[in-house]
Amino acid sequence: MCMVEERFYKISEAAEILNLEQHTLRYLENSLKLRIKRNDRGDRLYSESDLDTLKLVLKLKDKGLNTTAIRLALENSEEVNGNDLAPAAKSSGAELIEVISVARKIVEQNEELLEQNRRLEERMQRLEKKVESRNLEREKKIDEFLELWRNEQQDGRKSWFSRLRGK
């Protein structure tokens, strides 16, 4: 019985295969929380399934999805498939469609949240303007009161405020 040994690629080789920079691979690994095998020295070792996953990620990015949406789609796909490997390890067309569908739903939810956030920001701006207006009115009334009080003090009369305080 002959066992086929799995081939691993260093980061430089994987970057060349995927036509990416090494820092981009490190960024994708961190932002998508991919589990890339490492050797004893800590060097990344990319398997064929890792390369397939990264190819899927690049396809999804080309379709306009951001890394957050892709990460959520990959995590969802992992839950559905029930495995700990990268979900695109042996992805079929149906799995790819499912991941894209989930990613689109995530993008739609993200857009809804952004719209809600925009409306909330507009409301907060209106409320801040209202508070600022009321504060200006209060400051104006206080200034008027102080001016009246100063005028009474200059005239030598006791103001109603002084009489109230008993001085």
C-alpha positions in Angstrom: 0.0 0.0 0.0 1.5 3.3 -1.1 0.6 6.4 1.0 0.7 9.8 -0.8 2.4 12.3 1.3 0.7 15.7 1.4 2.7 18.5 -0.1 3.3 21.7 1.8 4.4 25.1 0.5 6.4 27.8 2.2 4.9 31.2 2.2 7.0 32.4 -0.7 5.9 29.5 -2.8 2.2 30.0 -1.8 2.5 33.7 -2.6 3.9 32.9 -6.0 1.2 30.3 -6.8 -1.5 32.7 -5.8 0.2 35.7 -7.4 0.1 37.6 -4.0 2.6 39.3 -1.8 3.6 37.4 1.3 2.3 40.2 3.6 -1.1 39.7 1.9 -1.1 36.0 2.8 -0.3 36.9 6.4 -3.0 39.5 6.4 -5.6 37.1 5.1 -4.5 34.4 7.6 -5.0 36.8 10.5 -8.1 38.6 9.3 -9.9 35.4 8.2 -8.6 33.4 11.2 -7.3 30.7 9.0 -5.4 27.8 10.6 -2.2 27.5 8.7 0.1 24.7 9.8 3.6 25.7 11.0 6.8 23.8 11.3 9.1 23.7 14.3 10.6 27.1 13.5 7.2 28.7 13.2 7.3 29.0 9.4 3.9 28.7 7.7 3.3 25.6 5.7 0.4 25.8 3.2 -1.3 22.6 2.1 -3.2 22.1 -1.1 -6.5 22.7 0.8 -5.1 25.9 2.3 -4.3 27.1 -1.3 -7.9 26.1 -2.4 -9.3 28.1 0.5 -7.2 31.1 -0.4 -8.3 30.8 -4.1 -11.9 30.8 -2.9 -11.2 33.9 -0.8 -9.7 35.7 -3.7 -12.7 34.8 -5.9 -15.0 36.2 -3.2 -13.0 39.4 -2.9 -13.2 39.8 -6.7 -17.0 39.6 -6.3 -16.8 42.5 -4.0 -17.0 40.9 -0.6 -14.9 42.3 2.3 -12.8 40.2 4.6 -15.3 40.4 7.4 -18.1 39.0 5.2 -15.7 36.3 3.8 -14.6 35.3 7.4 -18.3 35.0 8.5 -19.1 32.9 5.4 -16.1 30.6 6.0 -17.1 30.2 9.7 -20.7 29.5 8.8 -19.5 27.0 6.2 -17.3 25.3 8.8 -20.3 25.0 11.1 -22.4 23.5 8.3 -19.7 21.1 7.3 -18.7 20.3 10.9 -15.0 20.2 10.3 -12.1 22.2 11.6 -10.3 22.4 8.3 -10.6 25.4 6.1 -14.0 25.1 4.5 -12.9 25.3 0.9 -10.5 22.4 1.3 -12.5 20.2 -1.0 -15.2 22.6 -2.1 -17.6 21.6 -4.8 -19.6 24.1 -6.9 -22.5 23.7 -4.6 -20.4 24.6 -1.5 -19.0 27.6 -3.3 -22.5 28.7 -4.2 -23.6 28.2 -0.6 -20.6 30.3 0.7 -21.3 33.0 -1.8 -25.0 33.0 -0.8 -24.1 33.3 2.9 -21.6 36.0 2.1 -24.3 37.9 0.2 -26.7 37.7 3.1 -23.9 39.0 5.4 -23.3 41.9 3.1 -27.0 42.7 3.0 -27.2 42.6 6.8 -24.1 44.8 6.9 -25.7 47.3 4.6 -28.8 47.4 6.7 -26.7 48.0 9.8 -24.8 50.8 8.1 -28.1 52.4 7.1 -29.4 52.1 10.7 -26.1 53.6 11.9 -26.4 56.5 9.4 -30.0 57.2 10.6 -28.9 57.1 14.2 -26.0 59.5 13.5 -28.4 61.9 11.8 -30.7 61.8 14.8 -27.9 62.3 17.2 -26.8 65.4 15.2 -30.3 66.8 15.4 -30.4 66.2 19.2 -26.9 67.7 19.7 -28.1 70.8 17.8 -31.2 71.0 19.9 -29.1 70.7 23.1 -26.7 73.3 21.9 -29.5 75.7 21.1 -31.0 75.3 24.6 -27.6 75.8 26.2 -27.2 79.0 24.2 -30.6 80.2 25.3 -29.7 79.4 29.0 -26.3 81.2 28.6 -28.1 84.2 27.1 -30.6 84.4 30.0 -27.8 84.0 32.6 -25.9 86.8 30.8 -29.0 89.0 30.9 -29.5 88.3 34.6 -25.9 89.1 35.4 -26.1 92.3 33.4 -29.2 93.4 35.4 -27.5 92.5 38.6 -24.3 94.5 37.7 -26.4 97.5 36.7 -28.2 97.4 40.0 -24.9 97.2 41.9 -23.5 100.2 40.0 -26.6 102.3 40.8 -25.9 101.6 44.5 -29.3 100.1 45.1 -29.6 96.8 46.7 -30.8 94.3 44.2 -33.6 91.9 44.8 -31.0 89.2 44.9 -29.0 91.0 47.6 -32.1 91.6 49.6 -33.0 88.0 49.2 -29.7 86.9 50.5 -29.9 89.5 53.3 -26.9 91.6 52.5 
